[in-house]
Amino acid sequence: MDLEILNSTTVKAAATVVEGSIPLTIFDRAAFDLHVPILYAFRAPTPSNDALKHGLSEVLSHYRMLAGRLSTDPVSGLPCIRLNNAGARVIEARVSTPLANHLPLHPSPALSILHPPIDEGVEELLQVQITRFSCGGIILGTTSQHKAGDGQSMSIFFIEWARTVRATIEGQDPPPPPALAPVHDRSMLAPRDPPCPKFEHREIEFQSGAEAPGSQPPAQFENVVVHFPAEFVATLKAAGGGRYSTFECLLAHVWQKLTIARGIDAQVDTHVRIAVNGRARLRPRVPMGYFGNLVLWAHPKLKAEELVDLNTANAARAIHEAVSKIDDAYFRSFIDFGSLAQEEDLVASAAAEGISLSPNLEVDSWLRFDFGELDFGTGGPCAFLPPWLPIEGLLVFVPSYKQKGAVDMFLAISPDHLPKFGEISHSLD
């Protein structure tokens, strides 16, 4: 792809931002310290670059954290986001060929040219690259600092950005406020008095800097996309007895098939790291518009031999039960732990890029993100994907844009395991 960078600018919030800071919560500290890139492709006609940038400026007025910078509070010495309206980075680029020539997109390190750089020197919490093709189609390459917000937060932000662009194109100036107002109030995550953590969070979500393991040798892996048609998904859910979600049934199936493809020894433990959204788990519930990180992780674990011998329903039940344990009591315990460990040098237990998770897996689900709502005025995306999964054993479930009810899975897998997985990935035996 012959891509030309045209310019790079800073887009600030349109409204005046009152300077201040928002402290990072213990959930923010547990998140990956990196930028998460996503690509969205839109066929022509599409809004102008100026319309996209104007809409971004307007919506940043409501999501002022994304126009700020990671910093340290001068009084407490604790990490925070400084609300200084330093702005988001927007890069404009063009390609001299039609978008159709490059579809479908397949995950690859080569796709990094379609989003802004995400090296350690990036100060912006939000970056956008608008790459316009000769046909008028565009690819939006977005990157967001994970410590500023989780997937729930960012998906709502992008939908509100699209909604704002639609409104301005229709002549609504100023555009209406967000349909789902962002919530920045951290008081709802206050610890109990006195704090009383009940679980060993220091060894689950965190590890002390002194105990952080040494780096593993780099793993060899590639990214693949596996399509599960709607009929297959329905059959799999029926095999689960109708009691478990699409996510639980698909993950149970993939966990079993990857364990077989990897040739894991029968008595070896294998587990899956599953993100659990705390907004619906905490009591009272936290609004879905809460902006920040509010995720912890479940870790269903089984012996490899036990896992592959289970039917779909029982494998899905093991996942369901593990997720159910990450409840209000667990989240409250984590909040209490955070209040007692504020000044500790904690290192998140998230895996480092470039390693292999085998015999384990980590999964993200985008199945509840309605990509059809990401409509900037001319229709939703014709493709969306993570450009590259950087850890072997990491997988992402995404609603397929090819067929309603179908699911696409993006998977980082060792080339040694790919042939066997390809043979059995759609087998229900």
WOJOMO-V887539 format. One record per run of one state. SS is the DSSP state (alpha for helix, beta for strand, coil for the rest). FROM is the first residue (numbers start at 0). TO is the last residue. If there is no record, write none. Layout:
ss=SS from=FROM to=TO
ss=SS from=FROM to=TO
//
This chain:
ss=coil from=0 to=1
ss=beta from=2 to=10
ss=coil from=11 to=18
ss=beta from=19 to=22
ss=coil from=23 to=24
ss=alpha from=25 to=29
ss=coil from=30 to=33
ss=beta from=34 to=41
ss=coil from=42 to=47
ss=alpha from=48 to=59
ss=coil from=60 to=62
ss=alpha from=63 to=66
ss=coil from=67 to=67
ss=beta from=68 to=71
ss=coil from=72 to=77
ss=beta from=78 to=82
ss=coil from=83 to=86
ss=beta from=87 to=94
ss=coil from=95 to=97
ss=alpha from=98 to=101
ss=coil from=102 to=107
ss=alpha from=108 to=113
ss=coil from=114 to=124
ss=beta from=125 to=132
ss=coil from=133 to=136
ss=beta from=137 to=144
ss=coil from=145 to=149
ss=alpha from=150 to=168
ss=coil from=169 to=181
ss=beta from=182 to=182
ss=coil from=183 to=185
ss=alpha from=186 to=188
ss=coil from=189 to=199
ss=alpha from=200 to=202
ss=coil from=203 to=204
ss=beta from=205 to=207
ss=alpha from=208 to=210
ss=coil from=211 to=220
ss=beta from=221 to=227
ss=coil from=228 to=228
ss=alpha from=229 to=238
ss=coil from=239 to=244
ss=alpha from=245 to=261
ss=coil from=262 to=267
ss=beta from=268 to=276
ss=coil from=277 to=288
ss=beta from=289 to=289
ss=coil from=290 to=293
ss=beta from=294 to=297
ss=coil from=298 to=299
ss=beta from=300 to=302
ss=alpha from=303 to=308
ss=coil from=309 to=310
ss=alpha from=311 to=323
ss=coil from=324 to=326
ss=alpha from=327 to=339
ss=coil from=340 to=344
ss=beta from=345 to=347
ss=coil from=348 to=354
ss=beta from=355 to=355
ss=coil from=356 to=359
ss=beta from=360 to=364
ss=coil from=365 to=369
ss=alpha from=370 to=372
ss=coil from=373 to=381
ss=beta from=382 to=384
ss=coil from=385 to=390
ss=beta from=391 to=391
ss=coil from=392 to=392
ss=beta from=393 to=398
ss=coil from=399 to=405
ss=beta from=406 to=412
ss=coil from=413 to=413
ss=alpha from=414 to=423
ss=coil from=424 to=428
//
